């Protein structure tokens, strides 16, 4: 047993020595100088070294036989097979570990790229290049620069760290950490990164993602922001195809209009840059800056089309509006930013100050210069209601064919009711005691308001009316025909625009009935709706306005 163990100890170092191949070399002159070069053989003139597929030539060298180590000096040329060629001023070659250190004007080439650096480490064992003091890599598409980096020869993969820049005629990419494949042009980055378009200066920022430098297709998955000439798009995830002018974003999306004081939010969006169109869904929200206030508009879908000077905004299905002094609800909205006209369709209702406004169609007109509300149109079956200041179920009411209003400082100042005008008004004295209720009918009626309260009433053309004491007010006078109070649908705060309710369609010949209306995100609430005597036909959805 002892003999076997002794033989194993003798054979083991011999096997290890056999596995390490010695460096082979030749030169015109060879000498030794133990005092100046201890343990080394000096080689001068036409020096050549070979080692496991690598061939190195230089002007002179020092070979350390014991360490199997080769120091090449002057005009160093290193070749590995038919693919790798490297030149430098100096090279240290370790034959045991197959590690190569080169410095001084280093240039390395393979079929897919050229690398230049002042100092380069070549790990021949793992076919890996790395550097710590800047390098430049050029391929057929891009030029890449960084302070630190690794290049994996077999994978054609470059991992760059610190002050990374990738440049081609179309784009410039700046990052602190990325992987770049020289054979495909694919780039994967893992830190703050900016990609800038050379022609229009549009740029993208993200902290993690993918970019194809050859096709201009990119996908970003962390803090992604796309900066276009007139828009900025942010989202958790962002896909962008520059050649098609197409971008899509997912989750926590914000689209800012840099020309107009306007932005949209949602959880999925698509942008068609060449067509100047954007649609956004999943909690879609449009926000307009009006003076020191903001107007929030929510719908299932928001579609924005056209350049800034001709921009159209369409909001579809279960639309709600919230502004500090104006709220609204309808099925769809069409806004023309060029003219300042906003049209509300299908069961529209507005709440302005303390007034509820309803009609078949409602128009809001904004002054395009001041961006403040200018005027209001309520077309067909126009109705304005407001609660009496003290009465629980008493309402001031105005109705007519059409109603036209003017805003002052974003509050309704005047109203003109045109055609079949009727009103019911609760009159209180200075002590807020209810004195009488007036019912008036006229062709037209004009009102002035202050802070939502009627100050003056002017009846135009033919009129008829009657005033009742509170104790003798008939039930059929108390509420005008078609009256409905929709306060339960009013968004009282911005987040209420995301609450959806079931809507009942009303008929003219209806009896009032108390029913329960369920909301998708709030407790069950009560609302007054009407029960028709005859079935009501289904109203078809509006086509694109």
C-alpha positions in Angstrom: 0.0 0.0 0.0 2.9 2.4 0.8 4.5 1.7 -2.6 1.3 2.6 -4.4 1.0 5.8 -2.4 4.6 6.7 -3.2 4.1 6.1 -6.9 1.0 8.3 -6.9 2.9 11.2 -5.3 5.6 10.8 -7.9 3.3 10.6 -10.9 0.9 13.4 -9.9 3.4 16.3 -10.4 4.6 14.7 -13.6 1.0 14.7 -15.0 0.5 18.3 -13.9 3.7 19.3 -15.6 2.7 17.4 -18.7 -0.7 19.3 -18.9 1.1 22.7 -19.0 2.6 23.2 -22.5 5.9 25.0 -22.7 6.3 28.2 -24.7 8.3 27.6 -27.9 10.4 30.5 -29.3 13.1 31.5 -31.8 15.2 34.6 -32.5 18.3 35.8 -34.4 20.2 36.4 -31.2 19.9 34.8 -27.7 21.8 35.5 -24.6 21.6 35.6 -20.8 22.5 38.2 -18.2 21.8 37.0 -14.7 22.8 40.3 -13.2 20.5 42.4 -15.4 17.8 39.8 -16.3 17.9 37.1 -13.6 16.3 33.8 -14.7 15.6 35.1 -18.2 16.8 34.5 -21.7 17.1 37.6 -23.8 15.8 37.3 -27.4 16.7 39.9 -30.1 15.7 40.2 -33.7 12.8 38.5 -35.5 11.5 37.1 -32.3 8.8 34.5 -32.6 6.8 32.7 -29.9 4.2 29.9 -30.3 1.9 28.5 -27.6 -1.4 26.5 -28.0 -2.6 28.1 -31.2 -1.2 31.5 -30.5 1.7 33.0 -32.5 3.5 36.1 -31.2 6.2 38.1 -33.0 8.2 41.2 -31.8 11.5 43.0 -31.9 12.9 41.6 -28.7 11.7 39.6 -25.7 12.6 38.1 -22.3 11.7 34.5 -21.7 11.6 33.1 -18.2 11.8 29.3 -18.6 11.0 28.4 -15.0 7.8 30.5 -14.9 7.0 29.7 -18.6 6.6 33.5 -19.0 7.3 35.6 -22.0 7.8 39.5 -22.1 7.5 40.9 -25.7 8.9 44.3 -26.4 8.4 46.5 -29.5 6.1 46.0 -32.5 4.3 43.1 -30.9 1.9 41.1 -33.1 -0.2 38.4 -31.5 -2.4 36.0 -33.6 -4.8 33.4 -32.4 -5.9 31.1 -35.2 -7.3 32.8 -38.3 -9.7 35.1 -36.4 -7.9 37.2 -33.7 -5.1 39.7 -34.5 -3.6 42.0 -31.9 -0.9 44.7 -32.1 0.7 46.6 -29.2 4.0 48.1 -27.9 4.4 45.6 -25.1 2.9 42.2 -24.1 3.3 39.9 -21.1 2.3 36.3 -21.9 1.9 33.7 -19.1 2.1 30.2 -20.6 0.8 28.5 -17.4 -2.4 30.5 -17.0 -2.8 31.6 -20.6 -3.2 35.2 -19.5 -2.0 38.0 -21.8 -1.5 41.6 -20.7 -0.8 44.1 -23.5 -0.3 47.9 -23.2 0.7 50.8 -25.4 -1.4 51.4 -28.6 -3.3 48.1 -28.3 -5.5 47.2 -31.3 -7.3 43.9 -31.4 -9.4 42.7 -34.4 -11.8 39.8 -35.0 -14.2 39.3 -38.0 -17.0 41.4 -36.3 -15.2 44.2 -34.5 -12.0 46.3 -33.9 -11.0 47.1 -30.3 -8.5 49.8 -29.4 -7.2 50.6 -25.9 -4.1 51.7 -24.0 -4.1 48.5 -21.8 -5.9 45.2 -22.5 -6.1 41.9 -20.7 -6.6 38.8 -22.8 -7.8 35.7 -21.0 -7.1 33.0 -23.6 -8.4 30.2 -21.3 -11.9 31.7 -21.2 -11.6 33.7 -24.5 -12.3 36.9 -22.7 -10.9 40.5 -23.1 -11.1 43.1 -20.4 -9.9 46.5 -19.6 -10.1 49.2 -16.8 -8.9 52.4 -18.5 -11.1 53.1 -21.5 -11.5 51.3 -24.8 -13.2 51.8 -28.1 -14.9 49.0 -30.1 -16.0 49.5 -33.7 -18.2 47.2 -35.8 -20.1 47.6 -39.1 -22.9 49.5 -37.3 -21.7 51.2 -34.1 -18.8 52.7 -32.3 -18.8 51.8 -28.5 -16.7 53.5 -25.9 -16.4 52.9 -22.1 -14.1 53.2 -19.2 -14.4 49.5 -18.1 -15.5 46.5 -20.0 -15.3 42.8 -20.9 -15.5 41.3 -24.4 -16.4 37.6 -24.8 -14.9 36.5 -28.1 -17.1 33.3 -28.6 -20.4 35.1 -27.8 -19.4 38.3 -29.5 -20.7 39.9 -26.4 -19.4 43.2 -25.0 -20.2 44.1 -21.3 -19.4 47.8 -20.7 -19.4 49.5 -17.3 -18.9 53.2 -16.5 -19.2 56.1 -19.0 -20.6 53.9 -21.8 -21.3 55.5 -25.2 -22.7 53.7 -28.4 -22.7 55.9 -31.5 -24.0 55.4 -35.0 -25.1 57.8 -37.7 -28.7 57.7 -36.4 -28.4 57.5 -32.6 -26.2 58.1 -29.6 -26.6 55.9 -26.6 -25.2 56.8 -23.2 -25.3 54.4 -20.2 -23.4 53.2 -17.2 -23.9 49.4 -17.7 -24.9 47.5 -20.9 -24.4 44.3 -22.9 -23.8 44.8 -26.6 -23.6 42.0 -29.2 -21.3 43.0 -32.1 -22.7 40.4 -34.5 -26.4 41.4 -34.1 -26.3 45.0 -32.9 -28.5 44.1 -29.9 -28.0 46.1 -26.7 -29.3 45.3 -23.2 -28.8 48.0 -20.5 -29.1 47.7 -16.8 -28.8 51.3 -15.5 -29.7 54.9 -16.3 -29.5 55.1 -20.1 -30.4 57.8 -22.7 -30.8 57.2 -26.5 -30.8 60.3 -28.6 -31.9 60.5 -32.3 -29.3 62.4 -34.3 -31.8 63.9 -36.8 -34.6 65.3 -34.6 -33.0 65.1 -31.1 -35.9 63.0 -29.8 -34.6 60.9 -27.0 -35.5 58.0 -24.7 -34.5 57.5 -21.0 -34.8 54.2 -19.1 -33.0 52.3 -16.4 -33.5 48.8 -17.9 -34.3 47.6 -21.4 -33.4 46.5 -24.8 -32.4 48.3 -28.0 -31.8 47.0 -31.5 -29.2 49.4 -33.0 -29.8 48.0 -36.5 -33.6 48.2 -36.6 -34.3 51.1 -34.2 -36.7 48.9 -32.2 -36.5 49.3 -28.4 -38.3 48.0 -25.3 -37.9 49.6 -21.8 -39.1 48.1 -18.6 -38.0 50.5 -15.8 -38.7 54.3 -15.5 -39.1 54.6 -19.2 -39.6 58.1 -20.8 -39.9 58.9 -24.5 -39.2 62.6 -25.3 -40.6 63.6 -28.7 -40.8 67.1 -30.2 -44.3 67.8 -28.9 -44.9 65.0 -26.4 -43.3 63.2 -23.5 -44.5 59.6 -22.7 -43.7 57.9 -19.4 -44.7 54.4 -18.3 -43.5 51.3 -16.4 -43.0 49.6 -19.8 -42.4 51.3 -23.1 -42.0 49.8 -26.7 -40.8 52.1 -29.5 -40.3 51.4 -33.2 -38.6 54.6 -34.6 -39.0 53.7 -38.3 -42.7 53.0 -38.0 -43.2 56.0 -35.6 -45.1 53.7 -33.2 -44.9 53.5 -29.5 -46.9 51.6 -26.9 -46.8 52.0 -23.1 -48.1 49.9 -20.2 -49.0 50.9 -16.6 -48.7 54.2 -14.9 -48.6 56.1 -18.2 -48.3 59.9 -18.4 -48.4 61.6 -21.8 -47.4 65.3 -21.6 -48.2 67.7 -24.4 -45.3 70.2 -24.4 -47.2 72.7 -26.6 -50.6 72.7 -24.8 -51.1 72.6 -21.1 -52.5 69.1 -21.5 -51.6 65.6 -20.3 -53.2 62.1 -20.4 -52.8 59.2 -18.0 -53.8 55.5 -18.1 -52.5 52.0 -18.0 -52.2 51.2 -21.7 -51.5 53.6 -24.6 -50.5 53.5 -28.3 -48.9 56.4 -30.1 -48.7 56.7 -33.9 -46.1 59.5 -34.3 -46.4 59.9 -38.1 -50.2 60.3 -37.9 -50.1 62.5 -34.8 -52.5 60.2 -33.0 -52.6 58.7 -29.5 -55.2 56.5 -27.7 -55.1 55.5 -24.1 -57.3 53.1 -22.1 -57.5 51.4 -18.7 -58.3 54.2 -16.2 -57.7 56.8 -19.0 -57.6 60.3 -17.7 -57.1 63.6 -19.6 -56.0 66.7 -17.6 -56.1 70.2 -18.9 -54.5 73.1 -17.0 -56.9 76.0 -16.8 -55.3 79.0 -15.1 -54.4 77.9 -11.6 -56.9 75.0 -11.7 -57.1 71.7 -13.6 -59.9 69.9 -15.4 -59.9 66.1 -15.2 -61.8 64.0 -17.8 -62.1 60.2 -17.5 -63.5 57.7 -19.9 -63.0 54.1 -21.0 -61.0 55.4 -24.0 -59.3 58.7 -24.9 -58.3 59.3 -28.5 -56.1 62.3 -29.4 -55.5 63.2 -33.0 -53.9 65.9 -35.1 -51.0 68.4 -34.7 -51.2 70.8 -31.8 -52.8 73.6 -33.8 -55.6 71.2 -35.0 -55.8 68.8 -32.1 -59.0 66.8 -31.5 -59.7 64.9 -28.3 -62.4 62.3 -28.1 -63.4 60.6 -24.9 -65.7 57.6 -25.0 -68.0 55.7 -22.7 -68.9 56.5 -19.1 -67.2 59.9 -19.2 -66.9 62.0 -16.1 -65.5 65.5 -15.6 -64.1 67.1 -12.4 -62.9 70.6 -11.9 -63.0 72.5 -8.6 -65.9 74.6 -9.8 -67.3 72.4 -12.6 -68.2 68.7 -12.8 -69.9 66.7 -15.5 -71.0 63.3 -16.8 -72.0 61.9 -20.2 -71.4 59.0 -22.6 -68.9 60.7 -24.9 -67.0 64.0 -25.4 -65.5 65.7 -28.5 -63.1 68.6 -27.9 -61.5 70.7 -30.7 -58.6 72.5 -29.1 -58.3 74.8 -32.2 -61.7 76.3 -31.7 -62.1 75.6 -27.9 -65.4 73.8 -28.5 -66.2 70.8 -26.3 -69.4 68.8 -27.1 -71.0 66.4 -24.6 -73.3 63.6 -25.9 -75.9 61.1 -24.5 -77.4 62.0 -21.2 -75.0 64.9 -20.5 -75.1 66.7 -17.1 -73.0 69.5 -15.7 -72.7 70.8 -12.2 -71.5 74.4 -12.1 -71.3 76.1 -8.7 -74.7 74.9 -7.2 -76.5 74.3 -10.4 -77.2 71.1 -12.3 -77.5 71.5 -16.1 -78.9 68.8 -18.4 -80.0 68.6 -22.0 -79.8 66.4 -25.1 -76.4 68.0 -26.0 -74.1 70.3 -24.1 -71.4 72.6 -25.6 -68.7 74.2 -23.6 -66.6 76.9 -25.3 -63.1 77.8 -24.0 -61.3 81.0 -24.9 -58.3 79.6 -26.8 -56.1 82.6 -25.8 -56.8 82.7 -22.1 -57.7 79.0 -21.9 -60.6 79.9 -19.6 -64.3 78.9 -20.0 -66.1 81.4 -22.1 -69.6 80.2 -22.8 -72.1 77.4 -22.6 -74.8 75.9 -24.9 -77.5 73.4 -23.8 -79.4 72.2 -26.8 -82.9 70.6 -26.7 -84.7 69.8 -23.5 -82.4 72.1 -21.6 -82.9 72.1 -17.8 -81.1 73.9 -14.9 -81.8 72.9 -11.3 -80.5 74.0 -8.0 -81.4 73.1 -4.4 -83.2 75.7 -2.4 -80.8 77.0 0.2 -82.8 75.5 3.1 -85.4 73.2 1.6 -84.5 69.5 1.7 -86.6 68.6 -1.4 -87.2 72.0 -2.8 -85.5 72.9 -6.1 -85.2 76.1 -8.1 -85.7 75.1 -11.8 -85.3 76.5 -15.2 -86.2 74.7 -18.4 -86.5 75.6 -22.1 -85.7 74.4 -25.6 -82.2 75.8 -25.5 -80.1 77.5 -22.8 -77.1 79.8 -23.5 -74.7 80.9 -20.8 -71.6 83.1 -20.3 -68.8 82.5 -17.9 -66.8 85.0 -15.9 -63.7 83.8 -14.1 -64.8 80.2 -14.9 -68.2 80.7 -13.1 -71.6 81.1 -14.9 -72.5 84.8 -14.9 -75.5 85.0 -17.3 -78.1 82.5 -18.7 -80.5 83.0 -21.5 -83.3 80.4 -21.9 -84.7 80.5 -25.4 -88.0 78.8 -26.5 -90.7 77.5 -24.2 -89.0 78.9 -21.1 -90.4 77.9 -17.7 -89.1 78.5 -14.2 -89.9 77.7 -10.6 -88.1 79.8 -8.0 -88.2 79.8 -4.2 -88.2 83.3 -2.8 -86.6 84.0 0.6 -86.1 87.2 2.4 -82.9 88.5 4.0 -83.6 86.4 7.1 -83.7 83.3 4.8 -87.4 82.8 5.5 -89.4 81.3 2.6 -92.0 83.8 1.5 -93.3 82.5 -1.8 -92.7 80.2 -4.8 -93.0 81.7 -8.3 -93.9 79.7 -11.4 -93.3 81.6 -14.7 -93.7 80.8 -18.4 -92.2 83.0 -21.1 -90.8 82.7 -24.6 -87.4 83.6 -23.3 -86.0 84.2 -19.8 -82.6 85.9 -18.9 -80.9 85.3 -15.6 -77.8 86.8 -13.9 -76.0 84.7 -11.2 -73.4 85.3 -8.6 -71.6 82.3 -7.0 -74.3 80.0 -8.4 -77.2 82.0 -6.9 -79.7 83.8 -9.1 -79.5 87.6 -8.6 -81.9 88.9 -11.3 -84.5 87.4 -13.6 -85.7 89.1 -16.8 -88.7 87.7 -18.7 -88.7 88.4 -22.5 -91.7 88.5 -24.9 -95.0 87.0 -23.7 -95.2 85.8 -20.1 -97.6 84.3 -17.7 -97.0 83.3 -14.2 -98.2 82.9 -10.7 -96.8 83.2 -7.2 -97.9 80.8 -4.4 -97.5 81.0 -0.6 -95.5 78.0 0.7 -98.6 76.3 2.3 -100.6 76.4 -1.0 -98.0 75.2 -3.5 -99.6 72.5 -5.7 -97.7 69.3 -6.2 -97.8 69.6 -10.0 -96.1 73.1 -9.8 -93.4 72.0 -7.3 -91.4 70.2 -10.1 -91.4 71.0 -13.8 -92.1 68.2 -16.2 -88.9 66.2 -17.0 -87.2 67.2 -13.7 -84.6 64.8 -12.3 -82.0 65.3 -9.7 -78.7 63.5 -10.4 -76.6 64.6 -7.5 -75.7 60.9 -6.7 -73.8 60.8 -10.0 -71.8 64.0 -9.4 -68.0 63.5 -8.8 -67.3 65.4 -5.6 -63.5 64.9 -5.8 -61.1 64.0 -8.6 -60.9 60.2 -7.7 -64.7 60.0 -8.1 -64.4 60.2 -11.9 -63.3 56.5 -11.9 -66.6 55.4 -10.2 -69.1 54.0 -12.7 -72.9 53.6 -12.2 -75.7 52.0 -14.2 -77.7 54.5 -16.2 -81.5 54.4 -16.7 -82.9 56.0 -19.9 -85.9 58.3 -19.2 -89.1 58.8 -21.2 -91.3 61.9 -21.3 -94.3 60.0 -20.0 -92.8 58.6 -16.9 -93.7 58.2 -13.3 -91.0 58.7 -10.6 -89.9 55.6 -8.8 -87.3 54.9 -6.1 -84.7 52.3 -7.1 -81.3 51.2 -6.2 -78.3 52.0 -8.5 -75.2 50.0 -7.9 -71.7 51.4 -8.3 -68.7 49.3 -9.1 -66.4 50.9 -6.6 -68.6 52.5 -3.9 -71.3 51.3 -1.6 -74.9 50.9 -2.9 -76.5 54.3 -3.3 -80.1 55.5 -3.9 -81.1 57.6 -6.9 -84.4 58.9 -8.4 -85.2 57.5 -11.9 -88.3 57.3 -13.9 -90.5 54.3 -14.8 -91.9 54.6 -18.4 -95.4 53.7 -19.2 -94.2 52.2 -22.5 -91.0 50.3 -23.3 -88.1 52.5 -24.3 -86.2 51.6 -27.5 -82.5 51.0 -27.1 -80.3 53.9 -28.2 -77.5 53.0 -30.5 -74.0 53.9 -29.4 -72.7 57.1 -30.9 -70.4 56.7 -33.9 -67.2 58.6 -33.9 -68.0 62.3 -33.4 
